[in-house]
Amino acid sequence: MDFNRVYNAYFSPSGSTKKITSAVASVISDTITSIDFLNGPKTELSGIDKNDVLIIGMPVFAGRIPQVCVPYIKNLKGTNTPAVALVVYGNRAYGDALLELCDLLDEQGFRVIGAGAFVAEHSLFKQVAHGRPDNEDFSQIIRFASVCSQKLEEFEGFSEQLSIKGSRPYSPPRKISIGPKTVSKCSDCGVCAKLCPVGAIDYRDPFKTDIDKCISCTACIAACPIGARSFRGFKYNTAEKVFIKKCSSRIEPEWFT
Ligand SMILES: Cc1cc2nc3c(=O)[nH]c(=O)nc-3n(C[C@H](O)[C@H](O)[C@H](O)COP(=O)(O)O)c2cc1C
């Protein structure tokens, strides 16, 4: 199959999902159109046709894809368009997230030819899976991408339904009840408020975060140019200790092609 456009779409508050989907995309094509869902819905993606390819990556939030992204994915319209689906998670579990992403793509007219769950540093508890994806991960990511690339070469508009790990109905979405805090060195630049995908940070006063809106995605922490936002406090420190203990054994990537 000769591709027209290859899209690399991702939601990546801390950057690991982008790193992994971009590595996959670079094996599939030299010319990639990147779509960053952190900047909101993408209306221009409604015209994807069967000669295009969609590579899409989502981080796992409590065993699901971030629910804020569901309307964005529902805005994508494929025409029997081949897609590669990826979820990236922090060495705990990916739950129903990959199945959910593949189901959504299927409903939107895409044919998932490859799906993978890869591990990266846990964005809430950075000591968990620290340093991942590492060289071993990347060699698996490249192997997965090469298999997908081969399948795309042979793609003729039909693809068998892949059997993806996960269960339906999916586990209910769960809100993480720890929110980032701002410290006094904050310079009021407003970068965090501008980037927040759910508008939880007050533009006029970045010390104010609406904890009911906040999805703890970590975008504000990653984006702050002076490191003025972080998770802290007794509740967070206690949860971190539990996670470090519970999620210290290495989990290897899994994929379905
Ligand atoms: C709110 C939230 C919930 C998360 N839930 C899970 C989870 O259920 N399982 C897991 O292994 N990792 C979980 N993680 C870790 C992320 O999936 C992981 O760090 C991912 O690489 C983040 O992607 P990003 O760097 O592109 O933002 C969670 C992270 C956040 C912020």
The ligand as an SDF file (V2000), in Angstrom:
LIG
                    3D

 31 33  0  0  0  0  0  0  0  0999 V2000
   -3.7490   10.1750   36.6580 C   0  0  0  0  0  0  0  0  0  0  0  0
   -2.8020    9.0600   36.3160 C   0  0  0  0  0  0  0  0  0  0  0  0
   -3.2080    7.7410   36.4060 C   0  0  0  0  0  0  0  0  0  0  0  0
   -2.3230    6.7010   36.0610 C   0  0  0  0  0  0  0  0  0  0  0  0
   -2.7570    5.4000   36.1130 N   0  0  0  0  0  0  0  0  0  0  0  0
   -1.9140    4.4080   35.7710 C   0  0  0  0  0  0  0  0  0  0  0  0
   -2.3470    3.0260   35.7770 C   0  0  0  0  0  0  0  0  0  0  0  0
   -3.5010    2.7010   35.9920 O   0  0  0  0  0  0  0  0  0  0  0  0
   -1.4180    2.0610   35.5390 N   0  0  0  0  0  0  0  0  0  0  0  0
   -0.1150    2.3660   35.2790 C   0  0  0  0  0  0  0  0  0  0  0  0
    0.6820    1.4390   35.1240 O   0  0  0  0  0  0  0  0  0  0  0  0
    0.3010    3.6560   35.1640 N   0  0  0  0  0  0  0  0  0  0  0  0
   -0.5560    4.6720   35.4120 C   0  0  0  0  0  0  0  0  0  0  0  0
   -0.1450    5.9760   35.3180 N   0  0  0  0  0  0  0  0  0  0  0  0
    1.1910    6.2670   34.7770 C   0  0  0  0  0  0  0  0  0  0  0  0
    1.1340    6.7150   33.3190 C   0  0  0  0  0  0  0  0  0  0  0  0
    0.2890    5.8790   32.5630 O   0  0  0  0  0  0  0  0  0  0  0  0
    2.5320    6.6950   32.6870 C   0  0  0  0  0  0  0  0  0  0  0  0
    3.4430    7.3610   33.4930 O   0  0  0  0  0  0  0  0  0  0  0  0
    2.5370    7.2890   31.2860 C   0  0  0  0  0  0  0  0  0  0  0  0
    3.8130    7.0640   30.7620 O   0  0  0  0  0  0  0  0  0  0  0  0
    2.2580    8.7690   31.2600 C   0  0  0  0  0  0  0  0  0  0  0  0
    2.3130    9.2030   29.9350 O   0  0  0  0  0  0  0  0  0  0  0  0
    2.9160   10.6140   29.5020 P   0  0  0  0  0  0  0  0  0  0  0  0
    4.3690   10.6410   29.9710 O   0  0  0  0  0  0  0  0  0  0  0  0
    2.8090   10.6310   28.0310 O   0  0  0  0  0  0  0  0  0  0  0  0
    2.1100   11.6550   30.1900 O   0  0  0  0  0  0  0  0  0  0  0  0
   -0.9940    7.0140   35.6450 C   0  0  0  0  0  0  0  0  0  0  0  0
   -0.5960    8.3520   35.5700 C   0  0  0  0  0  0  0  0  0  0  0  0
   -1.4780    9.3710   35.8900 C   0  0  0  0  0  0  0  0  0  0  0  0
   -1.0140   10.7940   35.7550 C   0  0  0  0  0  0  0  0  0  0  0  0
  1  2  1  0
  2  3  1  0
  2 30  2  0
  3  4  2  0
  4  5  1  0
  4 28  1  0
  5  6  2  0
  6  7  1  0
  6 13  1  0
  7  8  2  0
  7  9  1  0
  9 10  1  0
 10 11  2  0
 10 12  1  0
 12 13  2  0
 13 14  1  0
 14 15  1  0
 14 28  1  0
 15 16  1  0
 16 17  1  0
 16 18  1  0
 18 19  1  0
 18 20  1  0
 20 21  1  0
 20 22  1  0
 22 23  1  0
 23 24  1  0
 24 25  2  0
 24 26  1  0
 24 27  1  0
 28 29  2  0
 29 30  1  0
 30 31  1  0
M  END
$$$$
